Amino acid sequence: MRALVASALAGLLLFLWSGLSQLFPWGVPTVPTFAATTDDPGAFQAPHLVRVPAGTFTTPTFDERLGDGIATLTTDRSFAWVVSIPRERYDPGRYFGLELLSQLVVAALLVAFLRLTGELPRRRRVQALALLAAAGLVATYGVMANWWGLPARYALGLSVNVVVGWCLAAVVALRVLAPSRAGVTA
């Protein structure tokens, strides 16, 4: 039961942290946001939205060929990875629901790791988790920086956010798994 409560609390913390950390001056705020629509972009608005005429970045067949999935686009001067979904599929409620579910799954995995390392002192468990997070982030964002050209500031910003979030979640989970006054290890 403690593991379930620890996972729920850690997952909620990760969900809130992932939203809050998007306000930091690295990561998401470093990405230029353009709108090339003939109508109001609505949910896609961002604080630094740049409106450009429809067709500025696309061809008339962009939505038909690249509008749902992942593709690459090569021009005379650049190479781009294009990841897109149809606008009608974007639903903020669905987005936040899936984000919460994702963070709950991550939290459950973090709690499983913390339980597997129960013989180590708390500090060492959090340090080990931070190293695992860093390894996963280098494996993910390092590859994306190499293949996708992901800017270092963006990748490092997101990586710091994840490591800090995981460590905060681990501290909260450990408090639930093994309250210090009980002297029990999880």
C-alpha positions as CSV (number, residue, x, y, z in Angstrom):
1,M,0.0,0.0,0.0
2,R,2.9,2.4,0.8
3,A,4.3,1.8,-2.7
4,L,1.0,2.8,-4.3
5,V,0.7,5.9,-2.2
6,A,4.3,6.8,-2.9
7,S,3.8,6.3,-6.6
8,A,0.7,8.5,-6.7
9,L,2.3,11.3,-4.7
10,A,5.5,11.1,-6.7
11,G,3.5,11.0,-10.0
12,L,1.5,14.1,-9.0
13,L,4.6,15.9,-8.1
14,L,6.3,15.0,-11.4
15,F,3.2,16.2,-13.3
16,L,3.2,19.5,-11.5
17,W,7.0,19.8,-11.9
18,S,6.8,19.1,-15.6
19,G,4.4,22.0,-16.0
20,L,6.2,24.4,-13.8
21,S,9.6,23.6,-15.3
22,Q,8.3,24.6,-18.7
23,L,8.4,28.2,-17.5
24,F,12.1,28.1,-16.9
25,P,14.3,30.1,-19.4
26,W,15.6,27.0,-21.1
27,G,13.9,24.1,-22.8
28,V,10.4,24.9,-24.1
29,P,10.8,28.8,-24.0
30,T,13.8,28.5,-26.3
31,V,11.7,27.0,-29.2
32,P,10.4,29.5,-31.7
33,T,6.7,29.2,-32.1
34,F,5.1,30.1,-35.5
35,A,1.6,30.1,-36.6
36,A,0.9,29.9,-40.4
37,T,-2.9,29.6,-40.2
38,T,-5.7,31.4,-41.8
39,D,-7.7,31.2,-38.5
40,D,-6.9,31.7,-34.8
41,P,-4.3,29.0,-33.7
42,G,-6.2,28.8,-30.3
43,A,-4.6,26.2,-28.1
44,F,-1.3,26.4,-30.0
45,Q,-0.7,30.0,-28.9
46,A,2.5,30.6,-27.0
47,P,3.9,33.7,-25.2
48,H,6.2,34.5,-28.2
49,L,4.0,33.4,-31.0
50,V,5.1,34.7,-34.4
51,R,2.3,34.9,-37.0
52,V,3.4,34.3,-40.6
53,P,1.3,34.1,-43.7
54,A,-0.1,30.6,-44.5
55,G,2.3,28.7,-46.8
56,T,5.4,30.5,-45.5
57,F,7.0,27.3,-44.2
58,T,5.0,24.8,-46.1
59,T,3.8,23.6,-49.5
60,P,0.2,23.2,-50.4
61,T,0.5,19.4,-49.7
62,F,2.3,19.7,-46.4
63,D,-0.7,18.7,-44.3
64,E,-1.5,15.8,-46.6
65,R,2.0,14.4,-46.7
66,L,3.5,15.4,-43.3
67,G,0.6,16.3,-41.2
68,D,0.4,13.2,-39.0
69,G,3.6,11.5,-37.8
70,I,7.3,12.0,-38.3
71,A,9.2,12.8,-41.4
72,T,12.2,14.6,-42.7
73,L,12.3,17.6,-45.0
74,T,15.3,18.7,-47.0
75,T,15.6,22.1,-48.7
76,D,18.5,23.7,-50.6
77,R,19.8,25.1,-47.3
78,S,18.5,22.9,-44.4
79,F,17.5,19.6,-43.2
80,A,14.6,19.3,-40.7
81,W,12.8,16.6,-38.7
82,V,9.1,17.3,-38.8
83,V,6.8,15.8,-36.1
84,S,3.2,16.7,-36.4
85,I,-0.4,15.8,-35.6
86,P,-3.6,17.0,-37.1
87,R,-5.0,20.1,-35.2
88,E,-8.3,18.4,-34.6
89,R,-6.6,15.6,-32.7
90,Y,-5.0,18.1,-30.2
91,D,-7.2,18.3,-27.2
92,P,-5.8,19.9,-24.0
93,G,-7.8,17.6,-21.7
94,R,-6.4,14.5,-23.5
95,Y,-2.9,16.0,-23.5
96,F,-2.9,16.7,-19.8
97,G,-4.5,13.3,-19.1
98,L,-1.8,11.4,-21.0
99,E,0.9,13.6,-19.4
100,L,-0.5,12.7,-15.9
101,L,-0.6,9.0,-16.8
102,S,2.9,9.1,-18.2
103,Q,4.2,10.7,-15.0
104,L,2.4,8.2,-12.8
105,V,4.1,5.4,-14.8
106,V,7.4,7.1,-14.3
107,A,6.8,7.5,-10.6
108,A,5.8,3.8,-10.3
109,L,9.1,2.8,-12.0
110,L,11.0,5.2,-9.7
111,V,9.4,3.7,-6.6
112,A,10.3,0.2,-7.9
113,F,13.9,1.3,-8.2
114,L,13.8,2.8,-4.7
115,R,12.4,-0.5,-3.3
116,L,15.1,-2.5,-5.2
117,T,17.8,-0.4,-3.6
118,G,16.3,-0.6,-0.1
119,E,19.6,-1.7,1.5
120,L,21.3,1.5,0.5
121,P,21.0,4.8,2.6
122,R,18.4,7.2,1.3
123,R,21.0,9.7,0.0
124,R,22.8,7.0,-2.0
125,R,19.5,5.8,-3.5
126,V,18.6,9.4,-4.7
127,Q,22.2,9.8,-6.1
128,A,21.9,6.5,-7.9
129,L,18.5,7.5,-9.3
130,A,20.0,10.9,-10.5
131,L,22.8,9.0,-12.3
132,L,20.3,6.7,-14.0
133,A,18.3,9.7,-15.1
134,A,21.4,11.4,-16.4
135,A,22.3,8.2,-18.4
136,G,18.9,7.9,-19.9
137,L,18.8,11.6,-20.8
138,V,22.2,11.5,-22.5
139,A,21.1,8.4,-24.4
140,T,17.9,10.2,-25.5
141,Y,18.8,13.9,-25.9
142,G,22.4,13.1,-26.9
143,V,21.1,11.1,-29.8
144,M,18.5,13.7,-30.6
145,A,21.2,16.4,-30.6
146,N,23.2,14.4,-33.0
147,W,20.5,13.2,-35.4
148,W,17.9,15.9,-35.0
149,G,20.1,18.9,-34.3
150,L,18.4,19.4,-31.0
151,P,20.0,22.6,-29.5
152,A,22.2,22.0,-26.5
153,R,20.5,24.6,-24.4
154,Y,17.1,22.9,-25.0
155,A,18.5,19.4,-24.3
156,L,20.4,20.5,-21.2
157,G,17.4,22.5,-19.9
158,L,15.1,19.6,-20.2
159,S,17.7,17.2,-18.7
160,V,18.1,19.4,-15.6
161,N,14.4,19.6,-15.2
162,V,14.0,15.8,-15.4
163,V,16.9,15.0,-13.0
164,V,15.7,17.6,-10.4
165,G,12.1,16.3,-10.8
166,W,13.1,12.7,-10.4
167,C,15.2,13.5,-7.3
168,L,12.3,15.5,-5.8
169,A,9.9,12.7,-6.5
170,A,12.4,10.2,-4.9
171,V,12.6,12.2,-1.7
172,V,8.8,12.4,-1.5
173,A,8.5,8.7,-2.2
174,L,11.1,7.7,0.3
175,R,9.3,9.7,3.0
176,V,6.2,7.6,2.3
177,L,8.0,4.3,1.8
178,A,10.1,4.5,5.0
179,P,9.1,7.3,7.4
180,S,12.3,8.4,9.3
181,R,10.7,8.1,12.7
182,A,9.9,4.5,12.1
183,G,13.5,3.7,11.3
184,V,12.3,1.2,8.6
185,T,13.9,1.0,5.2
186,A,11.8,0.5,2.1
